[in-house]
Amino acid sequence: MSWLSVGPPHRFSSLRRYWLGFAAAAIVLATLLMPTIPLAEEQMRERNIRSGDVRLRLIEMGEGPLVVLVHGWPELSYSWRHQMPVLAEAGYRVLAPDMRGYGGSDAPNSVDAYTIQKLTQDIVNVIESSDERQATLVGHDWGALVAWHSVLMYPDYFNGLAALSFPYSPRGSESIIDRLKAAHGETFHYFLYFQEDGVAEAEFDADPRGILERLYASPETPRAAPTVTDPLLSAGGFIPRLGKPLERPAWMTEADLDHYVEQFEKSGFRGGINYYRNMHRNWETTPELADATIDIPVMFLAGAKDIVIAGANEEQLRAGMEITAKDLRAVTVVPEAGHWIQQERPEIVNDALLSFLSGINP
């Protein structure tokens, strides 16, 4: 099924009428290469490209300056469902890949297939497949990490960067994995849990809905008590450490969750977890980034309750990122918002992106 026909209707009534009208047709037409489906004055298009030996599924809308949207873990191009129609309507050509390991894209088994070098090359190949010379890059979570590195490693391909949730810090003297091992020892941290080959994906593949419904929640979502409270890594996996939500947040309908579950039942979780298994290797293989800087315009946005920024305020975040981003135009922390910012607060994110894009493409 086309992901634009699933989940909550867009705030524009005209789009809502079209979605309802084409929902039945989308079921019949869903193939690896989706025919064009009209959506108001814009069109959604699906196509596949090759990036090395991996096939990537891309979803595209609109015409104009190119904007590439890069999702994180455990997400899909569907995570940008609230942004794509708005940006396309504003005059941009918007392209969202299912990153390698996710959704309709290939999911190689090998850990080596998910190095930062291959992930950034995927982004370059997405741009080149569009017959464009440059794009504005927007990334969330792991997508932001890939976006930061793409701009650092291939600066000529980008005219702007919007990072959501994940701020950039200059390369340190040791990898984040080594720092976490030193800090946590034998206690549980999901980054360290993900380093154990085959373990986390076995847990999540056995219960995709269990992990996804626990992750896709707001900071204020009421939860049942977790069934594992022992801090030792050996005490259990990730799912039982996360209390089951007692209600669904308004921004994640049952249809939305069903769509994510269906896609992860097909692809499995190993590909996305392999991103984490390359974190130490990525640090080892990128010493040239130690003092690298970014000269194109950059914006950053995150929820105030996003655990990734760990309570940092706008001033603190700006001070950290300005070491690398020399044209940091905006740093925004959204009060009371959590990690899934483009889904939780789409209007705020859309307004911020449109403002940023207008400064790049006046």
N, C-alpha and C positions, 0 to 999 in steps of 0.2 A: 504493500500500500504506500502510496505517496505520503510522505510525512506531513505535507501541508494540508492534507485532508483529515488529520488526526488531531485530537486535543482541542483546547479552547479556541473559539473563533477569534479572529483579529478584531481589534477595536473598530475598524472601519466596516460599516454595515455592508458596503458593496462587496468587499472580500468575503464576508460571511455568506452572502447569498451565493456567490460562486462556489465556495467550498462545499456547501450543502448540495449544490447541483451536480458537482463533479465527483462526489465521494464514491458513488457506485461505480462510475467509469474508472476511477483510479484503481479499484480492486482488480478489474479485468486487465488494465494496461500495465500494471506493475511488472516490469522485467528488468534485466540488468541495464538495458538502455531504454529509458522511459521516453515515450513520445511527449511532445509538448502538450501541456495542460493549461488552458487559459485561466488566468487569475486577474480579474479586473482588467486594467490597462497594461499589466505586466504579464510575463509568462515565466513559468518555471520550466527549467530544462534539466535533464539528467544525462550525463555521459560518463564514460570511463576513459582513463588515460593510463599509460604505462609510465612507471617511475622505476627505472632499473628493471628488476624482474618482478615487480609488484604492480598489481592493478589497483588504481584508486577510483572510487566512485565520487563524482562531483555533482553538486546541485547548484544551479545557477539561475539568477533572476536579473532582469533589468538591462539597461544599456547606459554606457557612460564610463567615467573613470573607474578603474578596477579596484574593488575592495575584497580581500580574502579573509574569511572568518575561520579560525582554527580552534576546534573544541578541545576539551581536556578529558580527564579521567573521572568516572567512567561515563562518557557522554558520546554524542553523535553529532552529525551535522544538524539533526533535529533540534538540538539545543539552541540553535539560532533562529527558530521558527518565528519569534517575535521581531527579530531585527531585519530579516531578509526583505519582507514586503515593504517595510518602511524605508529602508535604504534604497531599494529599487525604485520606489515611487518618487524619491527625492532626486533621482537622476544618476544613480550609480549602477554599475554592473557588479553584482554581488555573487561571490562564488564561495561555497562552503564544502570542503571535502569531508568524507568520512576518513579520518586518518588511518594509516596502515594499522591493522590489528582490530579495526572497528567496523561495525555495520556491514555495508555492501562492499567494502574494500577487502583486499586480500589480507590474511592474517598469518604470516609465516610463523613457523614454530620456533625457529632459532632465535636465541637472545641476541645474537650478532646482527639480526635484521633490524634492530631498533636503536642503533647508535644515534647520537645527535647529528652526526654527519649525514646519515641516511634520512633522518627526519627533516632536516633543513633542505636537503636536496629535493625531497618531495615537494616542499613549498615552491622552490624555484621551478620545478617541472610543471606544477600547477599553473604558474604565471606564464611560462613559455607555451603551454598548451593552449592558452587563451589568445595567443598572438599579440600579447602586450609586452611592453618593455619594463613597466613598473606597476606596483600595486601599493595600496595602503593595507597594512597587515593588522588584523585584530585577533588577539588570542586570549583565551580564558584558561586558567589553571595550567595544566601541562601544555595546552596550546599557547599560553603566554610565554612559557619557558622556551618552547620551540620558536616562537616569534622573536623573542629577544635574541636568541642565537642566530636565527636566520638573518636578521638585520646586521648583526655583528660580522657574520661570515660572508654574506653576500650583499653588501651595502648598496650596490648599484641597482638592485632590483626593487628598492623600496623608497617611497617618498614620505612615509609616515608610519608610526607604530602606536597602536592603542592596546595597552596591556591591562587585562582585568584579573584581579585577585592575586597574581604572582608578581611581586616587585623584583627588580634585578639588583643583585649585589655583585661587586667585582669578585673575580676568582680569588679564593683564599689560598692559604698555604696548605690546606688539607681538604679532602672532599667532605661533603655533607654526610656521607655514609660513615666515614671514619669518625666524624664529630659525634654522630648519633650513637655509634657503638661505644665510644668513650663515655658519653653522658648516660646511656641507658643500661649498659651491661646486659644482664639477662632479663630485664623488664621489657614489656611489650611496647613497640612502636611500629606502626604499620609499614613504614619505609623498610625497617629491618625485617619484618615478617615477610615482606614481598621479595626479599633477597633469596629466600629458600626456594630453590627451583621445584616447581610442580605443586607446592603446598597451597598457596593462596588460591590459585586458579581452580584446584580441585574443590576447595571449600565453596567458592562462588559459583562454579559451574553446577554444583549439586543443588544450589538454592539461589538462582539469579534474583528472584523477587525478594528474597530475604535480605540480601545485601543492598539492592537498589532502593527498596522502600525505606531502609534505615538511613541511607546516605542522602536521599532526596527529601530533605526536611528543612524547615526553618529553625532558627535559634530558639524560638518560643514554642515549637511543636511539642505537645505533651507526649511523653514516652513511658512505656513500662520499664521496670527496673531491669538492668542487664542481668543475664544469667551467669556470666563470668565476671567476677570482680577482682580476682587474684591478679596482681600486676605482672607476675612472671610470664614470660613468653611461652613457657611450656604448659601453662594452664589452659590454653585453648586458642581458637582462632579469632577472627575479627568480628564475625556476625554476632556471636553471643556477648561480645563486649559493648555492643551498641543496642540500647534499649529500643524495642519495637515501637514505632510511632502509634499513638492511639487515635490519630486522625490524619487525614491527608491535607497538606498545605494547599491553599487555594490555587497556587500557581502550578501545581502538579496534579492534574486530574487523574482519575482511574484510567482513562483512555491514554493519557500521556505515559503513565507508568507501564501499561500493557505494551505500548509500542517499544519502550526501552527493553523490557523483559524479552519480548519476542526477538529483538535484534541481538541481544546478548546470548539468548539461547542458541542462535545460529552461529555467531562468531566465536563464542566463548570469551573468557576473560584473560587468557594467557598473553595475547598481544599487548594489551594495555599495561599489564603488570610487567612485561618485559621492558617497558620504558624505564621503570624504576630500577631494574636490574642492570641498567647501563649507567646509572648516575656516577658511580665511582670511575668507570671507564671514560665517561665523557669528561670528567675533570682531568684524568690522566692525559687525554689525547688533545686537549685544547690549551696548552700553556701559552700560546700566542694571544689568548684573550685576556691575559692578566691585566694589561693596561689599555685594552682597546676601548674606544669611545664611540658613541653614536651621535651623529651630527644632524640627522633629520628630525622633524618634530615628533615628540612623544607625549602621550597622555597616559595616565594611570587612574583606574577606578576600582574600588573594592567596597564590600560591606564592612561596617564597623565591627560586626561580630563574626567576620570570616576568620577562622582559626589560622589561616595562612599568614595573615599580617600580625597575628598575636597581639592585638590591642594597640598597635602603633597608630599614631595620629598622622595627619597630613604633613605636618612639619617634619616629623621623624622620617616618614617615607620619602619625602622630597630630598632631605639631606642625604639619604642613602643612595637614591637613584641618580642624583645630579652628578655624582662622581663619574658615571658612565654616560648618561643622557644629557648632552650639552644644550639641547633645546627642549627642555621639559616644560611643556606649556600648561599642563593642568594635572593636579593630583586631587582626587575626590574620594572621600570616605563617606559612604551613605549610612546615616544613622539607622540602627536597629536591623540592618540587612545582614544576611549571611553570605555563604560561599557561592551559591548558584545565582549570582547577581543578575545576569542577563535574562534569567527566567523569573526570578523573584521580583525584580523591579525593572521591567522592560522599558517603561516610558522614560525613566531616569537615564538608563543606559542609551536608549535611542537618541534622546536629546543631546547627551554628552557626545555621542559619536557624530551626530549631524553637525554640531558646533565645531568639533575638531576637524571634520572633513571639509567644512566650508572654508577653514583657514588654509587648507592645503590646496583645495581646488576651487578658488573663488569664482 
